[in-house]
Each structure stands twice: as C-alpha cells, then as structure tokens.
Amino acid sequence: MNNPFQFKQFTVKQDQCAMKIGTDSVLLGAWTPLKDNPFSILDIGAGTGILSLMLAQRSNAQVIDGLEIDENAYEQCVDNFENSPWSDRLFCYHADLQEFAEEIEDKYDLIISNPPFYAEHFKTDNQQRDMARFQDAMPFEHLVVCAAHLLEDNGRFSVIIPFSEEDRFINLAQKVDLFPNQILNVKGNPNADIKRSLISFSFHESEIQKEELIIETQRHQYTEDYINLTKDFYLKM
C-alpha cells in the first residue's frame, strides 16, 4: 500500500499519508465538471495531492492550490507536486481551513474536496489516519461555510460524501447559498446500495442533473461508464 501509485501521466507517493489513494478521489477528480474552464482551483484537505494533480491534467487552470493540515501529508503533497509535469501550476499550503479562509483574500473558480467522513465511534489508535478520515477534524459545517467564503460568485464547489449524508450536506450548503447543480450517485455493483454521492454546487439554483454510476458488474469486471470516466488516469483502463 505504501508503494508509489502510477497513473498514466503522473506518479503519486503515499507512504507519508494516512489516507491512501482510493476510488473516491479518482472518481471525484475525473468527474468534477470543468465546463467553466476554471483559472484557479483549491483542493481542501489535499492529502497526497491526487485531486490537484488530476485537475492539472484535465484543465488549463493556472493556479491550483492544495490545502493540507497534516505535516507529513503536506510534505508528501509538495513532493508529488514538484515531481509532476505541472509543478509550475501547483502549490500546497500547510494550514487549517478556517485560518486559511480568514487570512486569504483570493477567491477560487473551483473548490474541490474529498472530506473526512467517519463518525466518532469508528475511531482507531492511529491518530493521523483518524484525522484524515473523521469529520471532527473538518466538520461538514466548517467545510461548506469556508468553501462559500472562498468561492467566486460564478464558481463551483465539488465534493464526494457518503450517500447517507447527501440530504444533510445539501441542507448545510443551502444555508450558505450553495445549491446542488449536478449529482452522481455511485454503486459498487448493480445489486449494491448507493454508497457515494458526488455533488457539484454553485451559488445559482438550477434543476439538478442526477446520474448514477455502477463501478463493476462483477469483481474486476468494470462497467463501460466507469472505464470511460477513469481511463485517462488508470494505467490498465
């Protein structure tokens, strides 16, 4: 699990990060709508930097900033950025989200986050991993308030969360005038329950475009939709 993860156009080292690269990040990085051609992107809770790197590959954004509070993850993110083909467009801040939101004057065209989302009773003895996974390190309430503060008027905010949290997260976002425009619900296989929700928000209310993605038909038999979404990144797709 600690080996570098090799994508088609870049490599991600992850041995210093509590949260390893998983399907959630790759889905969010590949799906996040870029039709507005963002100039500036902020990745909240950057971890390895995977989302920033995927968006650097997918977009022409000139400013792609990562924000990471954990020191080891921050150092690894900086290393991954420096060793990528887009090092001149990528920068990582070592900071707490609320402090960053209060201090920075810039606004971003796109904000993306794969936030921690495990509840209190799942805690383990590994504090670094817990901080990466648990909501109390960055509660959804803080995330939506800071995202709204840091987002341009015509910007977009993109997240992946458990499907069970979808209604609550949308309600929190609406309190700061962020409205869901696109939702992708993800199932592991055709018979599984919906596990994840990918949501793109903006300050403009619209009819919600809702889609469903199934990852596999059976073990390691990936659906055409999943292959089409991730083939620019995964080596074997």
N, C-alpha and C positions, 0 to 999 in steps of 0.2 A: 504493500500500500504506500510505502514511502518512496518508491521509485518515481522519477520524473514522468509526467503524463505527456505523451507525444501526440499533438494534434497535427493536422495537415500543414499549417503554416507557422506554428509556434510550439514551444515546449513549456510546460509548467512544472516547476519543482514544488513539492508539497510536504516535504519531511518536517518542516517547522510549523506547519499549520494544523490546528486541531481538527478543522473540518476539511476532509479530503474532497477532491473533485468528485461530484456525483451527477446523476441525471438531472437533478433540479436546476443546477447552474447552467448546464449545457442547453436545456430546454429554454430557460429564460433568455440566455444570450442569443440563441438562434431565433426565437420567436418575437422578441421585443420590436414593436413597429418602429420603422425608421423613415416612414414616408415624408416626414417633415424635414429630412436632411439636417439633423442637429449639428450645430457648430461646437457646442460644449456639452459634455456628459459628466455626471457624477455617479460613482459607484459606491453606495453606502454599505459599509461592512465588507470591504473588498476581499478579505481573506487572501487567497493565492493570487488574486488579480484576474481570475479567469473571465469574469464578465467584461471587464475593461478590455482585455485582450481580444475577446470575441467581437466586441463592438468596434475596436480599432480595425479589425479585419473586414467587418461588414460595412463600415461607414467612412465618410471623409471628415468626420469631426476632428477639429484641430486641437481641442482641449478635452482631454479625457483624464479626469481626476478620480483617484481611489481614496477612500477614507477608511482607515483601519485603526482600532484602538489597541489591539493586542500587539505587543512589541515584536514577538517572534514572527507573527504573521505579516506585520508591517515590513520587516526586513526582507522576508521572503518575497513579498509583493514587489518591493523596489527592485530586487534582483531579477524577478521574472520580467518586469517592465524593461529593465536595462538590456536584457538579453533577447528582447523581441525585435521583430523588424520595424516596430513603430515606436521605438524608445523616445523619439523626439516629440511625440504627441501624448505620452503617458506620464503621469506624476501621482505619487501617493503621499497623502498627509497622515501623520501619526497623531490622531486626535479623537476626542469624544465627539459624538454627533451634535449634542446640544451646544457645546463650546464652539464647535466649528460653525454652526448655524448662526450663533450670536456674533461671531467675530468677522466672518467673511462677508464682503459686500457684493460679490459676484452672484449672478443668478445663472441657472443652467437650463438648456433647452430640453435635456432628457436626464432624468434621475432614475437609477435602476438599483434594485436591492433584492437579495436573497436573504431575508432577515432570519434571525434565530427564532425558533417557534416551538420549543418543547416546554411543557408546563412544569411547575415546581416539583411534582412528585416523581419525575423521571431522573432526578439528579444523580450523578455518579461521583466517584472520588477524584475524577480528573477535572480540575478547576478550569484549565484552559479550554478543554473541549466543551465543558458546560457553558462557559461564557460565549462560545461560538454558537451554541445550539439553543440557549434558553432565552426566553422572552424578557426576563428581568434585566438582562444586560442592555437590551434596547427594546423596550415595550413598543407595541404597535402604535400606541397613543403618541409616543415621542417621535416615532418614525414619520407618521403622517403630518404632524404639526411641523416638523423640521423640513420635510420634503415640500410642503406647501410654501414655506418661507423661502426656500432656496430655488424654487421653480419659476422660470419665466412665465409671463402671462399666457403665452401660447405653447408652453412646454408640455411634456408628457412625463408621467411617473409610472414605472413598470415594476411589478413585484411578482414573486411566486410565494404562495402560502398554502397551508393545508386547506382542502375543500371545506372542512368542518368550520374553518374560521372565516369563510368568504363573506357571509352576511355581516358579521361583526366588523370586519375590516372595512367593508364598503360603508357601513354606518359611521365609523370613525372618520373615514376620509371625507364623507359628505359634510361633516361638521366644520371642516376647513375648506369647503367649496371645491373639493376634488371629486369628480364624477367618473364612474367606470364607462369607458367607451368600447373596449374590447375585452372579452374573457375567453380563455381557453381552459376547458376542464380536461384533466388528464387521468386516464385509467391505465393500469399496468397491462391488462388483457381484457378481452371482450366481456368476460363474466365477472370482473372485479368491480368493486365500488369505485367511484371517482375519488382520487387520492389528493390531487393538487389542483389549485386554481392559479392561472397566470392572468394578471389583470393589468390593463393599461388605462391609466386615469388622466384626465385633464381638467382644467377649470371650466370646460364647456360641456354642458349636458347634451347628450345625444342618445339616439336609440342604441342599445348595447348590441354589438355584434358578438354573438356567442357561438363558439365552436367546441367540438370535442375531439380529443386525440387519444388513440389507443396505441400503446408502445409496442406490444408483442401480440401475435396470435397464439403462440406457444413459446416455451423457453427458447430464447435466442433466435426466434423467427420474428423479425421486426416487420411492422406494417410499412406499407409504401409511404404513408403520411409521415411516419417517424423518420424513415430514411431520407425523404425529401427535405425534412426540416433540418436534419443534423449532418447531411452528407458533406457539406463544405468544411466540416470540422473533424469528424471522426475518421481516422485512417482507414478503417475497414468498412466504411459505408459506401 
